[in-house]
């Protein structure tokens, strides 16, 4: 396993310090050698703090591996899988909200977290505490108390 160096803030250049507060969007469905090289350059020379990699892309695990190999420092690998991942795809958050079950919401979150960790991710973001606006299914519901309970 590759050695990860601890970050010594005082030893970083100003540009590297600024890079650490940035998360960049990685390669999407259209992956090219030029895009890979650009992402690796951002990691190696600008010390970006994190990379957002769409977890449901067919080659996401390959991209995560490439990012981890390029970084010799702790780097955030993040995605937003609010609809689930792999066989855990359930649709939008409202699907979980419609069950009105804390147990289902917890189990869904736990299983997604386990799957993300196995794929090399160390963070997951989702819009858990939004309440339903007209026409939006990207939340757990419209009742703030229910949303807080399920989140």
Buried (B, 14 or more C-beta within 10 A) or exposed (E): EEEEEEBEEEEBEEEBEBBBEEBBEBBEEEBEEEEBEBBBEBBEEBBBBBBBBBBEBEBBBEBBEBBBEBBBBEBBBBBEBBBBBEEBEBEBBBBBBEBBEEEBBEEBBEBBBEBBEEBBBBBBEBBBEBBBEEEBBBBBBBBEEBBEEBB
